[in-house]
Amino acid sequence: MKTFACFLLLLPFTAFSQTEIKCAAVVENGYWKTIDTNGYTIADSLDKYNDVPRFYFMSQGMFFVHRDNKIGIKTYKNQWITPCIFTQVREFTNGFAAVCSNDKWGMLNRYGKYIADTIYDYLSNATEDGVIVLRKQDTIAVIDTAGHLILPFFYLAAKDLFPEPEFADGLLRVAINRHIKTVSGERTLYRNSDQGRPAYKIGFVDKHGKLVIDTTNLADFALRDRDDQNTAIMNCGTGMLTMSQSGAMSRHQWYVNGDFYRFEGGRCLVVKNYTSIVINTRGDSLFNIPTCGYSPANTGGYFVVNDHGPLDRFDEIKYGVYSPGGEMILPVEYKAISKLKEGKFVVTMTSGASKYADTTGRFLFRDSFDLADEFAGGIARVMVSGQANTYGHINRKGELLSYDKTGIWLRSNVSNDWLIAKYRGKWGYMNEKFEWIINPELFDEALGFCNDRAMVKIAGKWGYINRQGKPVIQCLYDFEMPFQTIKIL
């Protein structure tokens, strides 16, 4: 079964009139072509279909085309933007696509013009504000979408420290200092003795390249003695590292230390004197979290923390949650807590049962469940307590909508609050009340709605239906993709 994401397609904004076109990519007689919402052909023979969806519709009305293991780009009208010269191409984001040649990255606009040559080790996607992060070796720079330099190569962002540097909440995380203070005085510490890479302090720059938060004085990478193991631990914000008295690092004891020094929901965790401090995007200290532990999670400004616990016995670690205002809304006493989804946490009790809690820490439903999934589109899959291996689905009110024993199987993804459901081998669509909207009578496969069209399959061929379940394009095609909206001059 193949599923595809649906993207909104936009060409550059202009004060002049624009034409909006909706089209889809389909396979007919072994070749890709584009069609409009009436099924009429826009362009034929864009590429040969080879049973692998390597060629797909992009987010700006562009196609990937593959030739001899290289990738090129065409428009939906079958016009070349760039020949097949790249080994990797990312989808267009905000009008720009990252491309790779000889393991080096560059960036193109939708007309095929380079705004960054393929000479970089990494590029981020273009943000809505029009900024792009570049990396050469261990230093980063920032350019705008015209290719103008905003921030020169100065700050550090080593690949093993920041695998994919990008802006979050309008700020870019950078390394600004290689030295730390220890009991014996100022010195440089190394995260890995083989590579000789030093420990860093962390700062944040804005989209103009200005250093707006300098954590050098606010936070540290403190060493604390561990007499029991004759070692010291360096908490360096993005990981924990053990070091023997001789200074040698243990490559086996590098632990990714969760969401330290990463903004989300306008909040970020930093470390000072072994205490985790929450700061805002101005760098103001808001409150301390005395218990943070191993791998804390920042989820929309809420912090899922734990009591450290023995790292070799994760089953003994206990979890809790702090709000963006610093209130402990769930005490550190639970076996597990999920990230925040649709305003709800999944909380695993010490008994092993699961319950749902809201952002005030209040448990929502009377019932607990043997297992519980995160909410998606107002629906969550649960294992009903006391009924082994019996799954059902609940809505936002906690009402049990279905049991698997009814023979109805719900797909985990939803389509505009409609559930994609299977019954007796056929697919249809249901609402949150578990009522059929489009009955499961005809479709061997059904996917989500996009631009008021859903892809369905009958007798091995694909077509499209509307929200009334009526065919708008007959099931004639060997393969197809969702309809996309393109705005052009």
C-alpha positions in Angstrom: 0.0 0.0 0.0 1.4 3.4 -1.0 0.3 6.6 0.6 1.3 10.2 -0.2 1.4 13.5 1.6 -0.7 16.3 0.3 1.0 19.7 -0.2 -0.3 23.2 -1.0 1.3 24.4 -4.1 2.1 28.1 -4.4 4.1 30.1 -7.0 5.4 33.6 -6.1 2.9 36.2 -4.8 2.2 39.1 -7.1 -0.2 42.0 -7.0 -1.4 41.1 -10.5 -4.1 38.6 -11.2 -3.4 34.9 -10.7 -4.8 31.7 -12.1 -5.4 28.8 -9.9 -5.0 25.3 -11.4 -5.7 22.0 -9.7 -4.0 19.0 -11.2 -2.8 15.5 -10.3 -0.2 13.1 -11.5 -1.4 9.7 -12.8 0.1 6.7 -14.6 -1.5 5.6 -17.9 0.0 3.0 -20.3 3.2 3.0 -18.3 3.9 6.7 -18.3 3.2 9.6 -15.9 1.0 12.4 -17.1 -0.9 15.3 -15.5 -4.7 15.7 -15.5 -7.1 18.4 -14.4 -10.1 17.9 -12.1 -12.2 16.8 -15.0 -9.7 14.1 -16.0 -8.5 15.9 -19.1 -4.8 15.6 -19.9 -2.5 18.6 -19.2 0.8 17.1 -20.2 1.7 13.6 -21.5 4.8 11.4 -21.0 6.5 13.2 -18.2 8.5 10.1 -17.2 8.3 6.3 -17.5 6.7 4.5 -14.6 8.8 1.8 -13.1 6.7 0.6 -10.1 8.7 2.7 -7.7 7.3 6.1 -6.7 10.7 7.8 -7.1 9.1 10.4 -9.4 6.6 12.4 -7.4 4.7 15.7 -7.4 6.4 18.4 -5.5 5.1 21.2 -3.3 5.6 23.9 -6.0 4.1 22.2 -9.0 7.4 20.5 -9.8 8.3 16.8 -10.6 11.3 14.8 -9.9 12.6 12.9 -13.0 15.1 10.1 -12.7 17.7 9.2 -15.4 20.6 6.8 -14.8 20.5 7.3 -11.0 20.4 11.1 -11.4 17.5 13.5 -10.6 16.2 16.4 -12.6 13.1 18.7 -12.2 10.2 19.3 -14.5 7.1 21.5 -14.2 3.6 20.0 -14.3 3.5 21.1 -18.0 6.5 18.9 -18.8 9.0 21.8 -19.1 12.5 21.1 -17.8 13.7 23.3 -14.9 17.0 21.5 -14.5 18.4 18.3 -16.2 19.1 15.1 -14.4 22.4 16.0 -12.7 21.7 15.6 -9.0 22.0 12.6 -6.7 19.5 14.0 -4.1 16.8 16.7 -4.3 14.6 17.8 -1.5 11.0 18.9 -2.2 10.5 22.6 -2.7 9.8 24.6 0.5 8.7 28.2 0.4 9.8 28.3 -3.3 13.3 26.7 -3.0 14.7 23.2 -3.1 18.0 21.9 -1.8 20.0 19.8 -4.3 23.0 17.6 -3.9 25.8 16.7 -6.3 29.1 14.9 -5.3 28.0 14.9 -1.6 27.8 18.7 -1.6 24.6 20.7 -1.2 23.3 23.8 -2.9 19.9 25.4 -3.5 17.7 26.3 -6.5 14.7 28.5 -6.9 11.7 27.3 -8.9 13.2 28.7 -12.1 16.3 26.6 -11.8 18.6 29.4 -10.7 21.2 28.7 -8.0 21.0 30.9 -4.9 23.7 28.7 -3.3 26.2 26.6 -5.3 26.6 22.9 -4.5 29.7 23.4 -2.3 28.2 23.0 1.2 28.1 20.0 3.6 24.5 20.9 4.6 21.7 23.3 3.9 18.5 23.8 5.8 15.2 24.3 4.0 14.2 27.9 3.3 12.0 29.4 6.1 8.9 31.4 5.6 11.1 34.4 6.6 13.4 33.7 3.7 16.5 32.5 5.5 18.7 29.4 4.9 21.4 27.9 7.1 24.6 26.6 5.4 27.4 24.5 6.9 31.0 24.0 5.8 32.8 21.5 7.9 32.0 22.6 11.5 31.0 26.2 10.9 27.7 27.7 9.8 26.5 30.7 8.0 23.1 32.2 7.1 21.9 33.6 3.7 18.6 35.0 2.5 16.7 33.6 -0.5 18.4 36.1 -2.8 21.7 34.5 -1.9 22.9 37.5 0.2 25.0 36.7 3.2 23.3 37.5 6.5 25.7 35.7 8.9 29.2 34.8 7.8 30.9 31.5 8.6 31.9 32.2 12.2 29.9 30.1 14.7 30.4 26.5 15.3 27.8 23.8 14.6 29.7 20.5 14.4 27.8 17.7 12.6 27.9 15.4 15.6 26.6 18.2 17.9 24.0 19.8 15.6 23.2 17.2 12.8 20.7 19.5 11.1 21.0 23.1 12.3 17.8 25.1 11.6 15.8 28.0 13.0 13.2 27.2 15.7 11.0 29.9 17.2 12.9 32.4 15.0 16.3 31.4 16.6 19.3 29.4 15.4 21.3 27.4 17.9 25.1 27.8 17.6 28.2 27.0 19.5 30.0 30.1 20.8 32.7 29.0 23.2 35.1 26.1 23.5 36.3 26.6 27.1 34.6 25.8 30.4 35.6 26.3 34.0 36.4 23.3 36.2 37.5 22.9 39.7 41.1 23.2 38.6 40.6 26.3 36.5 39.9 27.2 32.9 40.6 24.5 30.4 39.3 22.9 27.2 37.4 19.6 27.5 36.9 17.2 24.7 33.8 15.2 23.9 35.7 12.5 22.1 39.4 12.0 22.6 39.7 10.3 19.2 38.3 13.2 17.2 39.7 15.9 19.6 36.5 17.9 19.4 36.1 20.3 22.3 33.0 20.9 24.4 30.9 24.0 23.4 28.8 26.6 25.0 25.6 27.4 23.3 24.1 30.7 21.9 21.2 31.7 19.7 21.2 34.0 16.7 18.1 35.6 15.1 17.3 35.7 11.4 19.4 38.9 11.0 22.5 37.2 12.3 22.5 38.9 15.7 23.5 37.0 18.8 20.4 37.5 20.9 21.1 34.9 23.6 24.5 34.2 25.0 24.4 31.3 27.5 28.1 31.7 28.4 27.2 33.4 31.7 23.7 32.0 32.0 24.5 28.3 31.6 27.5 26.1 31.8 28.9 22.7 31.1 29.8 21.8 34.6 31.8 18.8 35.8 30.7 17.0 38.8 32.6 14.3 40.6 31.3 10.8 40.8 33.3 9.1 43.5 31.5 5.8 43.1 32.9 5.3 39.6 36.0 7.5 39.9 34.7 9.6 36.9 33.2 13.0 36.2 30.2 13.8 34.2 30.1 16.7 31.8 26.5 17.9 31.1 27.0 19.7 27.9 23.5 20.6 27.0 23.1 18.3 24.1 24.5 15.2 25.8 26.1 13.6 28.8 29.7 12.3 28.6 31.7 10.4 31.2 35.4 11.2 31.7 37.9 9.3 33.7 40.4 11.1 36.0 43.0 10.8 33.2 40.7 12.9 31.0 39.9 10.1 28.5 36.4 10.0 27.2 34.3 6.8 27.0 32.8 6.5 23.6 30.3 4.1 25.0 28.8 6.5 27.4 27.7 9.3 25.2 24.0 9.9 25.9 21.8 12.2 23.9 20.4 14.4 26.6 17.0 15.2 25.2 15.8 18.7 24.4 18.4 20.8 26.2 19.2 24.0 24.3 16.3 23.6 21.8 13.5 26.1 21.5 9.9 25.0 21.1 6.8 26.8 22.2 8.9 29.8 23.1 10.8 27.9 25.8 14.2 26.3 26.1 16.1 24.3 28.7 19.7 25.3 29.7 22.0 24.1 32.4 23.5 26.1 35.3 25.1 24.5 38.3 23.5 21.2 37.7 20.1 22.8 37.6 17.9 23.0 34.5 16.7 26.5 33.8 13.9 27.4 31.4 14.5 30.6 29.3 12.4 32.5 26.8 13.4 33.7 23.3 14.8 36.9 24.9 17.1 34.9 27.1 15.2 35.7 30.3 15.4 33.1 33.0 11.8 32.0 33.8 12.1 29.2 36.3 14.2 26.3 37.4 13.4 22.6 37.0 15.3 20.9 39.9 14.4 17.4 38.5 15.2 17.1 34.8 17.0 13.8 34.5 17.9 11.8 31.4 16.6 13.0 28.0 13.9 15.6 29.0 11.4 16.5 26.2 10.3 20.0 25.3 6.8 19.5 23.8 5.1 22.8 22.9 6.7 24.5 25.8 5.7 21.7 28.3 8.6 19.7 29.7 8.4 16.0 30.3 11.1 15.3 32.9 12.3 12.4 35.0 14.1 11.6 38.2 17.4 10.5 36.5 17.2 6.9 37.7 19.9 4.3 36.8 20.7 4.5 33.1 21.0 0.8 32.9 17.4 0.3 34.3 15.0 2.4 32.4 12.0 0.7 33.9 12.8 2.3 37.3 12.8 5.9 35.9 9.8 8.0 36.9 8.3 10.9 34.8 6.4 14.1 35.3 5.5 17.3 33.5 6.2 21.1 34.0 4.0 23.7 32.3 5.4 26.7 30.3 4.8 28.7 33.5 6.9 26.4 35.7 4.1 24.6 37.5 4.5 20.9 38.0 1.2 19.7 36.6 2.1 16.0 36.8 4.4 14.9 39.6 7.4 12.8 38.9 5.9 9.5 39.7 4.7 7.9 36.5 6.2 5.1 34.5 6.0 7.0 31.1 4.5 10.1 29.7 4.2 10.8 25.9 4.7 14.1 24.2 1.8 16.5 24.0 -0.6 15.8 21.1 -3.9 17.6 20.5 -3.7 18.9 24.1 -3.3 15.6 25.7 -0.6 13.5 27.3 -0.7 9.7 27.4 0.4 8.8 31.0 1.4 5.3 31.9 0.7 4.6 35.6 3.0 2.5 37.8 0.5 -0.3 37.4 1.1 -0.3 33.7 -2.4 1.1 32.8 -2.6 4.2 30.6 -4.7 7.3 31.1 -5.0 10.7 29.3 -4.2 14.0 31.0 -4.7 17.5 29.7 -2.4 20.5 30.0 -3.5 21.3 33.6 -2.6 17.7 34.7 -6.2 16.7 35.1 -7.0 13.1 34.1 -9.7 13.3 31.5 -11.7 10.1 31.3 -13.0 7.8 33.9 -11.6 4.8 32.3 -8.0 3.7 32.0 -6.7 1.4 29.3 -4.2 -1.4 29.0 -2.6 0.5 26.1 -3.3 3.9 24.6 -2.1 5.7 21.5 -1.7 9.5 21.0 -4.7 11.3 19.6 -4.7 12.1 15.8 -7.6 14.0 14.3 -9.7 13.6 17.5 -9.4 9.8 17.6 -7.1 7.5 19.6 -6.7 3.8 19.5 -6.8 2.0 22.8 -6.7 -1.5 24.3 -9.8 -2.0 26.4 -9.0 -2.8 30.0 -9.9 -6.3 31.1 -10.4 -7.5 27.5 -7.1 -8.9 26.4 -6.0 -8.0 22.9 -9.3 -6.2 22.3 -8.7 -2.8 20.6 -11.1 0.1 20.2 -11.1 3.8 19.4 -12.2 6.7 21.5 -13.1 10.2 20.6 -12.2 13.5 22.3 -14.8 12.9 25.0 -13.3 9.4 25.8 -16.4 7.7 24.4 -15.6 4.2 23.0 -16.5 4.2 19.4 -15.6 0.7 18.2 -14.2 -2.6 19.1 -12.1 -4.6 16.6 -14.4 -7.5 17.2 -17.1 -5.6 15.2 -14.9 -6.3 12.1 -14.2 -2.6 11.5 -10.6 -1.6 11.1 -9.7 2.1 11.3 -6.6 3.4 9.6 -4.4 5.5 12.1 -4.4 8.5 9.8 -7.5 10.6 9.4 -8.8 12.8 6.6 -10.2 16.2 7.7 -11.8 14.6 10.8 -13.1 11.7 8.7 -11.9 8.2 9.5 -10.7 5.9 6.8 -12.3 2.6 7.7 -12.3 -1.0 6.4 -15.2 -3.4 6.8 -15.4 -6.9 5.2 -12.5 -6.1 2.8 -13.8 -2.8 1.5 -12.9 0.8 2.5 -15.1 3.8 3.3 -15.2 6.9 5.5 -16.7 7.5 9.0 -17.2 10.6 11.2 -16.1 10.9 14.8 -19.4 9.5 16.0 -18.4 6.3 14.2 -21.2 6.7 11.6 -20.6 5.8 8.0 -20.4 8.9 5.6 -19.3 6.9 2.6 -20.2 3.2 2.9 -17.5 0.5 2.4 -19.1 -1.1 -0.7 -16.8 -0.5 -3.7 -13.3 0.5 -2.8 -10.4 -1.9 -2.5 -8.3 1.0 -1.2 -9.1 4.5 0.0 -6.8 7.4 0.9 -7.3 10.8 2.5 -9.1 13.8 1.0 -7.0 16.6 -0.6 -8.6 19.5 -2.4 -11.9 17.8 -1.9 -10.8 14.7 -3.9 -9.8 11.3 -2.5 -7.9 8.6 -4.2 -9.7 5.3 -4.4 -9.0 1.9 -6.0 -11.4 -0.5 -7.7 -10.3 -3.7 -9.4 -6.6 -2.7 -9.5 -7.2 0.8 -11.0 -7.1 4.2 -9.3 -9.5 7.1 -9.6 -11.0 10.0 -7.6 -14.2 10.6 -5.6 -15.7 13.7 -4.1 -17.0 14.1 -0.5 -20.3 12.6 -1.5 -18.6 9.4 -2.6 -19.4 10.0 -6.2 -16.7 9.4 -8.9 -15.3 12.6 -10.4 -12.6 10.7 -12.3 -13.2 7.1 -13.1 -10.8 4.4 -11.9 -8.7 4.0 -15.0 -5.1 4.6 -13.8 -2.4 2.2 -12.8 -1.1 4.7 -10.2 -1.8 8.2 -9.1 -1.2 11.0 -6.6 -3.4 13.6 -4.8 -4.7 16.7 -6.5 -2.5 19.7 -6.0 -3.4 23.4 -6.2 -1.0 25.6 -8.2 -1.2 29.4 -8.4 0.3 30.9 -11.5 0.4 34.3 -13.1 
